[in-house]
Amino acid sequence: MLAATTPGRRRVIGAAAEEYLSQVDRRRLPMGYDLPITLDHSNRADAYRMRRGDVFARMLGIACQPTDAQLPDTARAVLAAINAPVDRLVQAAVESGSPELVALLWVATPPSLSPEGPR
């Protein structure tokens, strides 16, 4: 499903997943609260409704409840898949010792000829 989405849609999905996980992983306080929600299922439900967890699930066609314990793991897996091409480019730049050349080749290579396929 993710491979068939457009780059713009992938950015929206990634941003929604990141915002949802920011509260689930307690890096960000719930909207309108001064303290974190201590109960995990309540925190997941609040993040689902207030931190675009519902947008993330809906854009991928995931049928779930706001308190679903597997949704955060799914969001992490989707973020890893979205960031994989970037991580491969960074790794290639570090290993080659010539990040400028890797960046130039990435920009200059037509999408149909790149190893990752169409961009």
C-alpha positions as CSV (number, residue, x, y, z in Angstrom):
1,M,0.0,0.0,0.0
2,L,2.7,2.5,0.9
3,A,4.7,1.8,-2.3
4,A,1.8,2.8,-4.4
5,T,1.3,6.2,-2.7
6,T,2.6,9.5,-4.2
7,P,5.5,11.3,-2.6
8,G,3.2,14.0,-1.3
9,R,0.8,11.5,0.3
10,R,3.8,9.7,1.8
11,R,5.0,13.0,3.4
12,V,1.5,13.5,4.9
13,I,1.4,9.9,6.2
14,G,4.9,10.3,7.7
15,A,4.1,13.6,9.3
16,A,0.9,12.2,10.9
17,A,2.7,9.1,12.1
18,E,5.5,11.2,13.6
19,E,3.0,13.5,15.4
20,Y,1.0,10.6,16.7
21,L,4.2,8.8,18.0
22,S,5.4,12.0,19.6
23,Q,2.7,11.8,22.2
24,V,2.5,8.0,22.4
25,D,6.3,7.9,23.1
26,R,5.8,10.7,25.6
27,R,8.1,13.1,23.8
28,R,5.3,15.6,23.7
29,L,2.5,16.4,26.2
30,P,-1.1,15.8,25.3
31,M,-2.8,18.8,23.7
32,G,-4.2,21.1,26.5
33,Y,-2.5,19.2,29.3
34,D,0.3,20.2,31.6
35,L,1.2,16.6,32.5
36,P,1.4,13.4,30.5
37,I,-1.4,10.9,30.5
38,T,-0.1,8.0,32.6
39,L,-2.4,5.2,31.4
40,D,-1.1,3.8,28.1
41,H,-4.4,3.1,26.5
42,S,-5.8,6.5,27.4
43,N,-2.6,8.2,26.1
44,R,-3.0,6.2,22.8
45,A,-6.6,7.2,22.5
46,D,-5.9,10.8,23.1
47,A,-3.0,10.8,20.6
48,Y,-5.2,9.0,18.0
49,R,-7.8,11.8,18.3
50,M,-5.7,14.9,19.0
51,R,-2.3,14.1,17.3
52,R,-3.5,12.9,13.9
53,G,-3.4,9.2,14.6
54,D,-6.8,8.9,12.9
55,V,-5.4,10.6,9.8
56,F,-2.5,8.2,9.7
57,A,-4.8,5.1,10.1
58,R,-7.3,6.4,7.6
59,M,-4.8,7.3,4.9
60,L,-3.4,3.8,5.0
61,G,-6.9,2.2,5.2
62,I,-6.2,0.7,8.7
63,A,-9.3,-0.3,10.6
64,C,-8.5,0.1,14.3
65,Q,-9.7,1.4,17.6
66,P,-8.2,4.6,19.1
67,T,-6.7,2.4,22.0
68,D,-5.2,-0.2,19.6
69,A,-1.9,-1.3,21.1
70,Q,-0.5,-2.3,17.7
71,L,-0.9,1.0,16.0
72,P,2.2,2.6,17.5
73,D,4.3,-0.3,16.2
74,T,2.6,0.0,12.8
75,A,3.4,3.8,12.7
76,R,7.1,3.1,13.6
77,A,7.3,0.5,10.7
78,V,5.7,2.9,8.3
79,L,8.1,5.7,9.3
80,A,11.0,3.3,8.8
81,A,9.8,2.4,5.3
82,I,9.3,6.1,4.4
83,N,12.8,7.0,5.7
84,A,14.6,4.0,4.2
85,P,15.7,5.6,0.9
86,V,17.1,8.6,2.8
87,D,18.9,6.3,5.2
88,R,20.4,4.4,2.3
89,L,21.6,7.7,0.7
90,V,23.2,8.8,4.0
91,Q,24.9,5.5,4.4
92,A,26.2,5.6,0.9
93,A,27.5,9.1,1.4
94,V,29.3,8.1,4.7
95,E,30.8,5.0,3.2
96,S,32.0,6.6,0.0
97,G,33.6,9.5,1.8
98,S,32.2,11.8,-0.9
99,P,28.8,13.0,0.1
100,E,28.8,15.6,-2.6
101,L,29.2,13.0,-5.3
102,V,26.4,10.8,-3.9
103,A,24.1,13.8,-3.8
104,L,25.0,14.9,-7.3
105,L,24.4,11.4,-8.7
106,W,21.1,11.2,-6.9
107,V,19.9,14.4,-8.4
108,A,21.4,13.7,-11.9
109,T,20.1,10.1,-12.2
110,P,16.7,9.9,-14.0
111,P,14.1,8.2,-11.7
112,S,13.7,5.3,-14.1
113,L,17.4,4.5,-13.9
114,S,17.9,4.8,-10.1
115,P,18.4,1.6,-8.1
116,E,15.4,2.3,-6.0
117,G,13.1,2.6,-9.0
118,P,10.9,5.5,-9.8
119,R,10.9,8.3,-7.3
